[in-house]
Amino acid sequence: MGEFELIERFFSRPVQRAALGVGDDCALLRLEPGMQLATSSDLLVEGRHFLSTVAPERLGHKALAVNLSDLAACGARPLAFTLSLSLPRAEPGWLEAFAGGLLALADAHGCELVGGDTTRGPLVINITVYGEVPPGAALLRSGARAGDELWVSGVLGDARLALEAFRGTVSLPGEHFERARRAMELPTPRVALGMALRGIASSAIDLSDGLIGDLGHVLRRSGVGATLWADALPHSALLAGQPERWRRECSLAGGDDYELLFCAPAHRHAEVQAAAAQAGVPVTRVGRVEAEPGLRIVDAQDRLLDLGLAAFDHFHHG
């Protein structure tokens, strides 16, 4: 199967928002008058960002989900995306399943595939996503202020628990393993929550490399510090059943959660809860932003914890 036949068969669809269909040298996007364009790009490499055993429809979902999560962290509304795909072989069954997972999530968010590229090589997926946000309304990493409350969406740590089960460092019975694996392979981008938090949250980031590391990015960009309440972090029943060491490591330094971490002034507490209810996403207050630099992690008795945990780093993890 040639490149153009592959694109035509699996990835060509009628477009709504683009001024041109797929197949010209450039895609032309229509923006609402006065809106700013938000864009983000993520590269997924087999063996580094995903396991070779992942089902292709789940891989298609996740490849787009991690990009939509970046738009969510900025409060942007998805518009369109491009897909560049390096493939060892053009296998119709694999491509059909991959495209199915990818395009189902795209349709759920009104995000059109408008271009890209394919080549032969190791399995590598690169997606660039485009969204729009009103001028001055984007949520940024640099907006946190002393006195803000720290919040996270959803639950944390299940994706890391699945990774450890794959590595053989924890043992999960079949049904529990499948639930953890689903969290790792089918993350839910919090797009509606990000948009609902515009004008309420002071800062936001999506949790891709673990809570400690991603919160560190916000604190550095904002020139502030924070206290994080380790025992307030939201867990699934699955992670709650694990020993304390794994609970804390998975939720604080796990990576691959794709939840939103955001800051908001304390007087907007009720507005945060209303925005979360509007988006249909649970949120949990997990700490506070402080003027003193650095991150302090404390337990329920306000005792300082020295956990020796670091952020997930793609160049230092095997």
Backbone bond lengths (Angstrom), bond angles and torsions (degrees), N, CA, C in turn:
res aa  C-N    CA-C-N  psi(-1)  N-CA   C-N-CA  omega(-1)  CA-C   N-CA-C  phi
1 M - - - 1.469 - - 1.530 109.04 -
2 G 1.321 117.39 128.13 1.456 121.43 179.81 1.524 111.80 -81.76
3 E 1.345 115.04 168.78 1.461 121.24 -177.15 1.527 111.90 -58.70
4 F 1.317 116.96 -45.41 1.471 119.14 -174.49 1.522 111.22 -72.04
5 E 1.327 116.40 -35.92 1.465 119.23 175.87 1.533 110.38 -65.50
6 L 1.336 115.89 -40.53 1.479 120.93 178.58 1.531 110.24 -59.21
7 I 1.332 115.86 -48.54 1.474 120.03 -179.33 1.529 110.46 -63.31
8 E 1.317 115.82 -46.13 1.465 120.35 -178.00 1.525 111.10 -62.10
9 R 1.328 116.78 -41.76 1.466 120.81 -174.30 1.517 113.35 -74.54
10 F 1.335 117.34 -39.86 1.465 119.30 -170.44 1.528 114.49 -109.57
11 F 1.340 118.20 -23.10 1.461 118.34 -169.51 1.528 114.29 -127.57
12 S 1.325 119.73 1.35 1.467 120.30 179.09 1.521 109.94 -92.00
13 R 1.338 115.87 128.20 1.463 121.21 179.73 1.524 109.13 -143.93
14 P 1.311 118.02 158.62 1.468 119.30 174.31 1.527 109.57 -63.06
15 V 1.319 116.49 141.44 1.465 119.86 -179.57 1.524 110.11 -105.06
16 Q 1.320 115.52 150.29 1.463 122.42 179.30 1.529 110.71 -108.21
17 R 1.328 115.46 -48.23 1.466 119.87 -171.81 1.524 111.84 -90.96
18 A 1.329 116.24 -31.62 1.462 119.15 -178.79 1.530 110.18 -72.24
19 A 1.326 115.18 145.59 1.462 119.64 178.95 1.528 111.32 -75.94
20 L 1.331 116.83 -20.82 1.467 122.58 176.78 1.520 109.09 -127.34
21 G 1.311 117.17 153.85 1.456 120.81 171.68 1.516 110.37 -76.92
22 V 1.329 116.50 177.21 1.458 121.76 176.66 1.528 108.66 -66.84
23 G 1.332 116.92 140.45 1.455 118.58 172.69 1.512 114.89 125.92
24 D 1.347 119.30 -8.13 1.453 120.05 174.38 1.530 108.36 -93.34
25 D 1.330 116.90 179.98 1.459 119.85 -178.03 1.521 112.15 -69.11
26 C 1.306 117.33 -30.73 1.466 122.04 177.23 1.518 109.15 -134.88
27 A 1.327 115.86 154.14 1.458 120.65 168.31 1.528 108.04 -91.26
28 L 1.305 117.13 142.52 1.463 121.92 175.69 1.523 107.92 -113.45
29 L 1.333 115.85 123.53 1.458 120.67 -177.28 1.518 110.67 -106.30
30 R 1.315 115.46 139.45 1.463 120.29 172.80 1.527 108.39 -90.49
31 L 1.324 117.45 124.04 1.465 121.58 174.65 1.522 108.56 -105.01
32 E 1.329 115.66 148.94 1.460 118.97 171.06 1.529 108.39 -63.35
33 P 1.325 118.10 141.66 1.472 120.27 -178.47 1.532 111.61 -53.79
34 G 1.329 116.40 133.28 1.458 121.67 175.04 1.513 115.24 82.95
35 M 1.322 119.08 -4.95 1.463 120.32 -177.86 1.528 111.20 -82.99
36 Q 1.346 116.14 152.09 1.451 121.24 173.13 1.522 109.79 -92.77
37 L 1.345 115.58 147.76 1.454 120.83 177.34 1.527 109.26 -89.79
38 A 1.326 116.51 128.57 1.466 122.36 174.03 1.524 107.43 -107.73
39 T 1.328 117.29 133.52 1.462 118.96 -179.88 1.520 110.54 -139.40
40 S 1.321 115.89 148.84 1.458 121.56 179.93 1.519 108.34 -151.20
41 S 1.329 116.50 150.64 1.457 121.08 -178.31 1.523 110.01 -135.13
42 D 1.325 116.96 138.38 1.464 122.11 178.01 1.516 110.04 -133.22
43 L 1.325 115.02 140.24 1.456 123.15 179.10 1.519 108.69 -111.95
44 L 1.332 117.20 127.19 1.464 122.31 178.70 1.526 108.46 -117.33
45 V 1.332 116.41 122.02 1.459 122.64 -176.90 1.531 108.76 -114.75
46 E 1.335 115.72 129.98 1.466 119.83 179.08 1.532 109.78 -59.34
47 G 1.346 115.41 135.38 1.451 120.62 179.97 1.511 113.52 87.12
48 R 1.327 117.52 -16.93 1.463 121.79 177.22 1.522 110.68 -110.60
49 H 1.328 117.03 -46.81 1.461 121.35 -177.81 1.521 112.96 -108.72
50 F 1.314 116.98 -16.19 1.466 119.60 177.01 1.521 109.03 -153.49
51 L 1.331 115.05 155.00 1.452 121.59 -178.32 1.524 110.11 -84.92
52 S 1.314 116.14 151.48 1.467 120.21 179.91 1.526 111.86 -66.50
53 T 1.352 116.69 -16.09 1.469 120.74 -178.32 1.520 113.72 -85.30
54 V 1.346 118.27 -4.11 1.465 120.06 -176.49 1.531 109.60 -67.36
55 A 1.330 115.67 138.94 1.468 120.22 177.26 1.528 109.21 -65.26
56 P 1.334 118.82 138.51 1.472 120.47 -174.92 1.522 113.62 -60.63
57 E 1.357 118.39 -34.22 1.473 117.97 179.39 1.532 110.80 -67.59
58 R 1.342 116.68 -33.17 1.472 119.50 176.43 1.524 110.99 -72.15
59 L 1.313 116.89 -36.17 1.463 120.33 177.52 1.527 110.41 -64.49
60 G 1.329 117.08 -41.26 1.459 120.10 176.13 1.516 112.07 -60.15
61 H 1.340 115.52 -43.88 1.470 120.90 177.70 1.524 110.28 -59.69
62 K 1.334 116.28 -51.59 1.469 119.04 -173.69 1.519 112.11 -66.51
63 A 1.337 116.96 -36.89 1.461 119.87 -178.97 1.525 111.33 -57.13
64 L 1.332 116.80 -39.92 1.465 119.77 177.27 1.525 111.29 -82.14
65 A 1.327 117.21 -35.70 1.474 120.74 -176.86 1.528 111.81 -58.86
66 V 1.336 117.82 -40.63 1.462 119.27 -176.88 1.525 110.77 -67.35
67 N 1.330 117.11 -29.12 1.461 120.70 176.36 1.525 111.76 -77.15
68 L 1.320 116.74 -42.40 1.467 119.93 176.54 1.516 110.50 -61.46
69 S 1.337 116.59 -32.56 1.466 120.73 177.90 1.527 111.42 -62.73
70 D 1.338 117.24 -36.20 1.465 120.37 175.73 1.527 111.09 -65.33
71 L 1.335 117.18 -41.06 1.468 119.26 175.36 1.525 110.82 -62.42
72 A 1.335 116.17 -40.75 1.469 120.59 178.82 1.524 110.80 -58.37
73 A 1.338 116.60 -41.51 1.463 120.64 -178.21 1.517 112.39 -65.11
74 C 1.329 117.15 -21.96 1.467 120.99 176.83 1.526 112.41 -96.79
75 G 1.338 117.07 -4.64 1.460 120.12 -177.18 1.512 112.96 76.22
76 A 1.335 117.59 22.09 1.465 121.37 -175.93 1.522 111.56 -92.23
77 R 1.319 115.60 151.54 1.462 122.31 176.03 1.521 108.86 -93.25
78 P 1.346 119.01 126.77 1.460 121.02 -178.02 1.530 112.03 -64.33
79 L 1.335 114.97 142.19 1.464 121.66 176.91 1.529 111.62 -118.37
80 A 1.338 115.69 -55.14 1.458 119.79 -169.91 1.518 109.35 -160.10
81 F 1.357 115.51 167.27 1.463 119.21 175.99 1.516 110.04 -150.49
82 T 1.326 115.50 159.30 1.456 122.58 171.10 1.525 108.58 -114.70
83 L 1.321 115.58 152.24 1.462 122.62 -177.39 1.523 109.19 -127.83
84 S 1.325 116.95 122.06 1.462 121.47 170.70 1.521 107.94 -114.47
85 L 1.325 115.31 130.92 1.455 121.43 -167.88 1.521 109.75 -133.41
86 S 1.333 115.84 120.38 1.459 121.35 170.45 1.522 107.35 -102.07
87 L 1.330 116.80 127.07 1.471 122.10 -173.73 1.526 110.79 -129.33
88 P 1.341 117.10 135.30 1.469 118.32 173.76 1.529 111.76 -64.88
89 R 1.348 116.15 -37.44 1.473 122.31 -178.99 1.525 108.30 -146.88
90 A 1.304 117.00 150.99 1.471 121.16 175.27 1.527 108.32 -92.71
91 E 1.340 116.22 87.78 1.464 121.50 -179.30 1.524 108.76 -95.92
92 P 1.335 118.21 114.56 1.466 120.45 -175.77 1.529 113.76 -56.06
93 G 1.336 118.50 -42.09 1.463 120.37 -179.19 1.517 111.98 -62.53
94 W 1.336 116.25 -43.66 1.476 121.18 178.87 1.525 109.90 -64.91
95 L 1.319 116.61 -45.92 1.465 120.64 -177.74 1.524 111.97 -63.87
96 E 1.318 116.69 -39.19 1.467 119.88 179.94 1.529 110.79 -64.08
97 A 1.338 115.85 -43.11 1.465 119.32 179.40 1.529 111.10 -68.33
98 F 1.335 117.28 -43.97 1.468 121.73 178.72 1.525 110.46 -59.12
99 A 1.320 116.35 -49.00 1.468 120.51 -179.80 1.523 111.01 -63.32
100 G 1.345 116.64 -35.98 1.464 119.78 179.37 1.512 112.47 -61.59
101 G 1.349 116.60 -47.10 1.467 120.20 178.93 1.514 112.33 -66.09
102 L 1.328 115.94 -41.45 1.461 121.90 -179.82 1.525 111.52 -62.99
103 L 1.330 116.17 -49.99 1.464 120.08 -172.63 1.524 112.63 -77.54
104 A 1.341 117.78 -25.15 1.469 119.36 174.60 1.525 110.34 -64.18
105 L 1.326 116.77 -43.18 1.468 119.81 177.67 1.525 110.27 -69.03
106 A 1.317 117.19 -39.42 1.468 120.55 177.70 1.528 110.75 -58.63
107 D 1.333 115.94 -45.29 1.469 120.03 179.67 1.528 111.44 -63.75
108 A 1.331 116.59 -38.59 1.474 120.55 -179.20 1.524 111.20 -61.80
109 H 1.340 117.33 -25.57 1.467 120.92 -178.04 1.527 112.46 -111.96
110 G 1.329 117.56 9.65 1.460 119.90 179.14 1.511 112.73 60.06
111 C 1.335 116.50 37.50 1.463 121.97 -174.28 1.525 108.55 -113.29
112 E 1.332 117.40 115.56 1.464 121.68 -171.53 1.523 112.47 -90.38
113 L 1.328 115.69 143.00 1.456 121.85 169.92 1.531 107.70 -81.65
114 V 1.345 117.50 118.93 1.462 120.25 -172.37 1.530 113.57 -121.33
115 G 1.336 118.22 3.93 1.457 118.09 178.77 1.513 110.96 164.15
116 G 1.336 116.23 -173.39 1.449 122.00 179.68 1.510 111.81 147.82
117 D 1.346 115.23 -152.78 1.452 120.17 -177.05 1.527 108.53 -158.79
118 T 1.328 116.47 156.06 1.467 121.33 173.08 1.523 109.03 -134.56
119 T 1.345 115.20 150.33 1.454 120.61 177.06 1.518 108.69 -154.57
120 R 1.321 117.00 165.93 1.457 121.05 174.65 1.525 109.16 -89.29
121 G 1.341 116.30 136.61 1.462 121.06 -179.58 1.510 109.13 167.60
122 P 1.326 117.69 -168.19 1.468 119.77 174.65 1.522 110.17 -62.47
123 L 1.339 117.39 158.20 1.462 120.32 -176.89 1.532 110.66 -71.55
124 V 1.311 115.12 108.64 1.462 122.91 -179.95 1.523 107.58 -137.43
125 I 1.332 116.26 134.78 1.464 121.95 -179.12 1.521 108.46 -122.16
126 N 1.311 116.63 125.51 1.458 120.51 174.89 1.525 109.25 -124.75
127 I 1.326 115.36 123.61 1.463 121.12 177.86 1.525 109.09 -120.60
128 T 1.302 115.74 134.80 1.469 121.62 170.52 1.522 106.92 -116.00
129 V 1.304 115.29 127.25 1.458 120.83 -174.90 1.527 109.32 -113.54
130 Y 1.331 115.76 148.40 1.463 122.13 -178.86 1.529 108.67 -125.87
131 G 1.330 114.94 137.12 1.452 120.04 176.78 1.515 109.98 -140.95
132 E 1.323 116.02 177.73 1.464 119.33 178.45 1.516 110.21 -131.61
133 V 1.328 114.02 149.41 1.460 120.95 -178.49 1.529 107.91 -148.57
134 P 1.323 118.28 142.71 1.472 119.13 178.15 1.529 111.23 -62.96
135 P 1.318 118.29 145.07 1.471 121.13 179.23 1.525 111.67 -53.44
136 G 1.334 115.99 131.50 1.462 121.53 178.63 1.517 114.53 80.50
137 A 1.333 117.95 -3.32 1.467 120.09 -175.32 1.526 113.53 -99.35
138 A 1.339 117.49 -10.01 1.467 119.83 -177.13 1.526 110.54 -62.68
139 L 1.324 116.07 138.36 1.462 121.43 172.84 1.525 107.72 -79.78
140 L 1.321 117.15 131.85 1.461 122.04 -175.68 1.528 110.39 -122.34
141 R 1.332 116.18 163.08 1.465 119.98 176.57 1.527 111.85 -74.32
142 S 1.312 117.21 -16.34 1.465 121.43 -169.78 1.527 114.55 -95.40
143 G 1.338 117.88 7.66 1.467 118.91 -171.43 1.516 116.55 -98.32
144 A 1.347 118.73 -1.15 1.473 120.46 -176.32 1.528 110.92 -67.07
145 R 1.330 115.79 141.45 1.467 121.51 -179.28 1.522 110.24 -131.23
146 A 1.333 115.77 149.02 1.465 120.43 177.65 1.530 109.33 -54.63
147 G 1.328 116.26 134.45 1.461 121.23 -177.20 1.515 113.28 99.80
148 D 1.337 117.20 -17.53 1.472 119.97 176.94 1.533 110.35 -64.39
149 E 1.314 114.85 150.61 1.457 120.45 170.42 1.529 109.09 -88.66
150 L 1.339 115.81 146.71 1.462 122.34 176.72 1.514 109.30 -100.46
151 W 1.331 117.12 132.39 1.458 122.13 -178.08 1.528 110.17 -130.52
152 V 1.327 116.08 152.75 1.461 120.65 167.36 1.522 108.34 -131.52
153 S 1.342 114.70 152.57 1.466 120.21 175.49 1.529 110.01 -93.27
154 G 1.325 115.93 159.03 1.466 121.63 171.12 1.509 114.16 60.82
155 V 1.338 116.04 -145.94 1.463 122.68 176.36 1.525 108.27 -124.45
156 L 1.335 115.46 156.71 1.461 121.53 -174.57 1.522 111.53 -116.51
157 G 1.318 116.18 148.46 1.460 120.91 165.40 1.512 118.02 101.56
158 D 1.326 118.88 -14.90 1.469 119.42 -176.09 1.528 112.31 -66.81
159 A 1.336 117.32 -36.04 1.467 119.91 -179.82 1.523 110.58 -64.21
160 R 1.322 116.78 -41.35 1.472 120.21 178.03 1.525 110.15 -66.07
161 L 1.326 117.26 -37.98 1.464 120.51 177.86 1.524 110.21 -60.61
162 A 1.320 117.08 -41.00 1.472 120.49 177.26 1.523 110.90 -62.75
163 L 1.334 116.91 -42.11 1.460 120.43 179.89 1.530 110.26 -60.95
164 E 1.337 116.11 -42.59 1.469 119.38 179.26 1.525 111.11 -66.75
165 A 1.323 117.32 -32.97 1.468 120.12 175.93 1.524 110.19 -66.38
166 F 1.342 116.69 -40.96 1.470 120.09 175.94 1.534 110.57 -61.85
167 R 1.341 115.89 -37.88 1.469 120.20 -179.12 1.531 112.46 -75.45
168 G 1.344 116.31 -15.33 1.463 120.20 -179.51 1.508 114.33 86.29
169 T 1.337 117.31 10.39 1.473 119.61 -179.90 1.524 112.53 -86.05
170 V 1.328 117.95 -19.75 1.469 121.62 170.15 1.532 107.48 -130.39
171 S 1.316 114.35 153.33 1.462 120.04 -179.99 1.525 109.22 -112.50
172 L 1.327 116.75 124.57 1.457 121.71 178.71 1.519 108.82 -122.74
173 P 1.346 117.58 132.05 1.461 118.74 173.88 1.528 110.75 -61.71
174 G 1.336 116.22 157.55 1.463 122.48 -170.01 1.506 116.01 -45.44
175 E 1.340 117.51 -52.30 1.471 120.54 -176.74 1.524 110.59 -64.87
176 H 1.350 117.37 -39.96 1.465 121.29 179.50 1.520 110.68 -66.98
177 F 1.329 116.27 -39.84 1.458 120.46 178.19 1.530 110.61 -61.73
178 E 1.320 117.11 -42.23 1.465 120.45 -179.93 1.522 111.34 -63.82
179 R 1.335 117.41 -37.79 1.473 120.75 178.76 1.527 110.86 -66.16
180 A 1.355 115.34 -43.50 1.467 119.01 178.54 1.523 110.48 -65.87
181 R 1.316 116.25 -41.40 1.462 120.94 -179.47 1.525 110.60 -63.14
182 R 1.312 116.39 -37.60 1.460 120.03 178.15 1.530 110.72 -62.57
183 A 1.341 116.61 -39.87 1.469 120.20 177.89 1.526 110.77 -61.81
184 M 1.334 116.93 -38.46 1.456 121.38 -178.90 1.525 111.83 -73.21
185 E 1.327 116.66 -39.26 1.463 120.51 -171.27 1.524 114.05 -95.56
186 L 1.332 118.04 -18.41 1.468 121.02 -178.09 1.533 111.18 -130.01
187 P 1.331 117.68 59.98 1.473 118.71 179.14 1.526 111.36 -64.83
188 T 1.327 115.60 153.51 1.464 122.22 179.84 1.523 109.89 -105.91
189 P 1.325 118.73 109.95 1.468 119.44 178.12 1.530 110.37 -69.09
190 R 1.323 116.47 133.17 1.476 121.71 -172.32 1.526 111.51 -90.92
191 V 1.310 115.77 54.50 1.468 121.56 -174.41 1.533 111.80 -63.04
192 A 1.318 117.17 -46.95 1.477 120.31 -178.32 1.525 111.06 -62.51
193 L 1.332 117.24 -38.76 1.464 120.62 178.64 1.520 110.60 -65.70
194 G 1.338 116.94 -44.62 1.464 119.43 179.33 1.517 112.05 -57.68
195 M 1.321 115.97 -43.32 1.467 119.26 179.20 1.529 111.51 -67.60
196 A 1.339 116.81 -37.64 1.471 120.58 -179.39 1.526 112.06 -68.76
197 L 1.342 116.64 -23.45 1.469 120.54 -178.24 1.533 113.44 -86.67
198 R 1.343 117.25 -5.43 1.464 118.96 177.13 1.523 109.57 -58.78
199 G 1.326 115.31 132.61 1.459 119.69 -179.72 1.514 114.16 81.67
200 I 1.335 117.69 -4.51 1.468 122.30 178.62 1.527 110.23 -115.82
201 A 1.324 116.46 -55.43 1.459 121.01 178.64 1.526 110.16 -72.66
202 S 1.325 116.25 146.43 1.464 120.62 177.99 1.518 111.81 -93.12
203 S 1.350 116.59 -21.64 1.454 121.62 -176.36 1.517 108.36 -161.25
204 A 1.347 116.73 154.47 1.465 119.66 177.91 1.521 110.06 -157.95
205 I 1.337 114.93 158.16 1.458 123.09 174.81 1.515 106.63 -155.24
206 D 1.334 117.47 152.02 1.460 117.50 174.93 1.539 108.68 -94.69
207 L 1.317 115.64 149.35 1.464 121.33 -172.78 1.527 109.65 -91.37
208 S 1.322 114.90 91.86 1.460 120.14 178.56 1.521 111.80 -106.42
209 D 1.330 118.09 -31.60 1.460 122.07 -175.59 1.526 113.31 -111.93
210 G 1.330 117.20 12.22 1.468 120.41 179.68 1.517 111.57 105.49
211 L 1.318 115.67 148.35 1.465 122.08 -174.09 1.531 112.17 -59.01
212 I 1.338 117.86 -45.84 1.465 120.33 -177.44 1.528 110.50 -61.32
213 G 1.311 116.07 -48.58 1.464 119.47 -177.05 1.508 113.17 -67.08
214 D 1.331 116.59 -44.89 1.464 119.26 -177.32 1.523 111.70 -71.19
215 L 1.334 117.91 -37.03 1.464 120.05 173.91 1.524 109.81 -63.17
216 G 1.333 116.51 -37.06 1.470 120.05 177.06 1.515 112.62 -58.10
217 H 1.340 117.15 -37.77 1.471 120.33 177.43 1.535 110.47 -61.48
218 V 1.338 115.98 -43.90 1.465 120.62 -179.29 1.529 110.47 -64.52
219 L 1.333 116.84 -45.28 1.465 120.39 -177.59 1.524 111.24 -63.22
220 R 1.338 116.34 -41.64 1.469 119.06 179.74 1.523 111.20 -67.04
221 R 1.320 116.68 -45.32 1.468 119.50 -178.66 1.526 111.59 -66.52
222 S 1.330 116.67 -30.15 1.463 120.73 -176.99 1.527 112.79 -93.12
223 G 1.331 118.22 -10.55 1.464 121.37 179.70 1.515 113.27 68.39
224 V 1.340 116.78 37.31 1.471 121.64 -178.77 1.531 109.04 -134.38
225 G 1.339 116.08 178.51 1.458 123.02 173.45 1.516 109.37 -122.98
226 A 1.335 116.27 -173.80 1.468 118.97 -179.46 1.520 110.75 -160.98
227 T 1.322 114.41 156.28 1.458 122.08 166.69 1.520 107.54 -112.70
228 L 1.331 115.27 129.70 1.458 122.69 -178.16 1.524 108.21 -112.51
229 W 1.334 116.01 133.33 1.461 121.15 -178.14 1.528 109.21 -94.86
230 A 1.335 115.66 99.72 1.473 120.11 -173.61 1.523 112.35 -58.14
231 D 1.326 116.93 -36.12 1.467 119.71 -175.51 1.529 112.92 -84.66
232 A 1.336 116.62 -0.92 1.469 119.65 176.74 1.520 111.98 -96.92
233 L 1.328 117.25 -6.76 1.468 119.83 -175.21 1.523 110.17 -64.92
234 P 1.328 117.20 135.78 1.472 120.65 -176.49 1.529 112.03 -78.28
235 H 1.332 115.57 125.95 1.468 121.30 178.93 1.523 109.65 -118.58
236 S 1.309 115.45 155.03 1.465 120.30 166.84 1.531 107.96 -75.00
237 A 1.331 115.29 165.03 1.470 119.59 174.91 1.521 110.37 -59.51
238 L 1.327 116.12 -31.01 1.460 121.56 -179.76 1.528 111.28 -62.88
239 L 1.329 116.78 -49.40 1.471 119.73 -179.50 1.524 111.06 -74.05
240 A 1.325 116.90 -32.11 1.475 120.10 179.08 1.523 111.50 -60.92
241 G 1.332 117.06 -24.96 1.455 120.71 179.94 1.519 113.87 -82.93
242 Q 1.344 117.76 -1.92 1.467 121.67 -179.23 1.531 110.80 -89.89
243 P 1.331 117.37 159.56 1.469 120.01 175.42 1.524 111.41 -56.92
244 E 1.334 115.65 152.98 1.470 120.92 -175.70 1.527 112.27 -54.02
245 R 1.329 117.04 -39.50 1.474 120.04 -179.38 1.525 111.16 -56.99
246 W 1.342 116.39 -46.46 1.465 119.30 -178.58 1.525 111.39 -71.58
247 R 1.329 116.15 -38.02 1.477 119.05 177.74 1.518 109.78 -55.55
248 R 1.342 115.72 -48.75 1.465 119.39 -175.43 1.516 111.83 -71.26
249 E 1.321 117.19 -42.15 1.463 118.99 -179.39 1.530 110.83 -64.79
250 C 1.330 116.87 -44.36 1.472 119.69 -177.39 1.520 111.88 -67.02
251 S 1.326 117.76 -39.87 1.464 119.45 -175.49 1.527 112.81 -83.38
252 L 1.329 117.40 -28.61 1.464 119.75 -178.44 1.524 113.08 -91.10
253 A 1.325 117.45 -31.54 1.464 119.89 -173.50 1.523 111.63 -134.20
254 G 1.334 116.71 26.08 1.460 120.01 -170.20 1.507 116.16 -75.65
255 G 1.307 117.80 -47.30 1.461 120.68 -173.05 1.517 112.02 80.44
256 D 1.333 115.49 159.95 1.464 123.35 174.24 1.535 114.66 68.34
257 D 1.338 117.25 19.66 1.477 118.60 178.98 1.529 111.79 -78.99
258 Y 1.325 116.58 -39.23 1.466 122.89 -177.49 1.530 112.59 55.70
259 E 1.334 114.73 32.94 1.461 120.80 167.03 1.531 107.64 -91.17
260 L 1.324 116.52 170.36 1.462 120.64 175.74 1.525 109.81 -97.96
261 L 1.325 115.83 133.73 1.460 123.28 166.91 1.520 105.56 -106.37
262 F 1.319 117.26 126.87 1.459 118.24 -178.39 1.520 111.08 -145.13
263 C 1.314 114.35 158.63 1.464 122.93 179.18 1.519 108.28 -114.96
264 A 1.315 115.92 146.21 1.474 120.11 176.76 1.520 108.55 -151.33
265 P 1.330 117.25 145.32 1.465 119.48 177.27 1.527 110.93 -56.04
266 A 1.340 115.82 144.65 1.467 120.51 -176.40 1.531 111.75 -59.03
267 H 1.341 117.39 -32.82 1.467 119.17 -177.67 1.536 112.23 -72.87
268 R 1.343 116.73 -6.56 1.470 120.46 178.26 1.526 111.41 -103.60
269 H 1.312 116.51 17.43 1.470 122.41 -178.35 1.539 111.73 -52.22
270 A 1.317 116.13 -49.40 1.473 119.70 -178.09 1.522 111.40 -66.51
271 E 1.350 117.36 -34.20 1.461 120.43 178.28 1.529 111.42 -67.64
272 V 1.342 116.15 -36.21 1.462 120.06 175.83 1.527 109.98 -60.65
273 Q 1.328 115.44 -46.76 1.467 119.69 -178.62 1.534 111.04 -64.83
274 A 1.321 116.29 -37.02 1.469 119.66 178.12 1.528 111.02 -67.38
275 A 1.330 117.00 -40.38 1.466 120.95 178.45 1.527 110.55 -63.55
276 A 1.334 115.71 -41.40 1.466 120.41 179.12 1.527 110.68 -64.70
277 A 1.321 116.08 -41.60 1.467 119.94 178.50 1.529 110.63 -64.16
278 Q 1.326 116.31 -40.48 1.473 121.73 178.11 1.538 110.27 -61.18
279 A 1.338 115.94 -39.23 1.466 120.70 -178.83 1.530 112.37 -82.70
280 G 1.333 116.98 -11.65 1.457 120.92 -179.19 1.517 113.31 71.27
281 V 1.344 116.50 32.49 1.470 121.52 -177.01 1.534 108.86 -126.53
282 P 1.340 118.52 127.88 1.462 119.29 176.27 1.522 111.12 -69.69
283 V 1.322 116.87 141.68 1.470 121.14 174.49 1.528 108.76 -129.13
284 T 1.336 116.19 152.54 1.462 122.71 -177.04 1.515 109.44 -134.08
285 R 1.335 116.33 133.38 1.468 120.39 175.56 1.529 108.45 -79.35
286 V 1.326 116.64 125.64 1.473 119.71 -171.27 1.522 113.11 -125.17
287 G 1.329 118.65 7.56 1.455 119.06 178.53 1.507 111.72 166.48
288 R 1.343 114.66 -166.34 1.469 119.94 -179.19 1.518 109.35 -143.83
289 V 1.314 114.56 149.61 1.468 121.76 177.00 1.524 107.92 -87.97
290 E 1.337 115.74 139.45 1.471 121.43 -176.03 1.524 110.48 -132.86
291 A 1.309 115.88 158.77 1.461 120.68 -178.84 1.527 111.68 -70.30
292 E 1.339 117.02 -34.45 1.468 120.56 -178.10 1.527 110.30 -68.19
293 P 1.339 117.82 124.83 1.469 119.93 -177.54 1.528 112.08 -61.38
294 G 1.325 115.25 159.98 1.457 120.80 176.77 1.520 111.78 100.33
295 L 1.330 114.61 164.15 1.461 121.82 178.95 1.516 109.42 -113.36
296 R 1.320 116.05 124.28 1.466 122.34 177.41 1.529 108.34 -111.97
297 I 1.319 116.50 126.93 1.456 121.72 179.65 1.517 107.87 -110.04
298 V 1.335 115.97 124.17 1.467 119.95 -176.04 1.530 109.95 -125.04
299 D 1.343 115.23 158.66 1.470 120.38 176.37 1.523 109.83 -91.82
300 A 1.326 116.10 -172.75 1.469 120.53 -175.74 1.523 112.41 -65.43
301 Q 1.328 117.18 -22.12 1.476 121.37 177.30 1.530 111.60 -93.42
302 D 1.309 117.45 12.45 1.457 124.22 178.37 1.531 112.54 67.33
303 R 1.342 115.99 23.65 1.469 120.05 176.88 1.522 109.00 -87.42
304 L 1.326 115.85 134.96 1.453 121.52 -179.65 1.529 110.09 -67.59
305 L 1.329 116.66 131.42 1.462 121.66 179.74 1.527 109.52 -105.03
306 D 1.331 115.90 135.45 1.463 120.87 173.34 1.520 106.38 -112.60
307 L 1.333 116.30 94.30 1.458 121.22 -170.43 1.519 113.17 -95.14
308 G 1.322 117.29 -12.18 1.461 120.05 179.50 1.518 113.52 62.05
309 L 1.335 117.15 31.32 1.462 121.25 -177.59 1.522 109.96 -98.26
310 A 1.319 115.74 149.39 1.469 121.00 177.68 1.515 108.90 -129.16
311 A 1.311 115.52 164.08 1.460 120.79 177.66 1.516 110.11 -68.24
312 F 1.309 115.59 155.47 1.467 120.95 173.27 1.521 108.52 -69.36
313 D 1.331 116.12 133.59 1.463 120.99 179.86 1.526 107.90 -131.52
314 H 1.329 116.85 121.02 1.465 121.32 -175.28 1.526 112.61 -63.16
315 F 1.351 117.69 -20.47 1.456 119.30 -177.53 1.527 112.16 -95.23
316 H 1.337 117.45 -5.72 1.458 119.25 -179.45 1.511 113.81 -119.93
317 H 1.326 118.09 -6.54 1.458 121.33 177.34 1.519 108.91 -100.10
318 G 1.316 114.80 142.33 1.469 119.51 178.13 1.505 111.83 -80.41
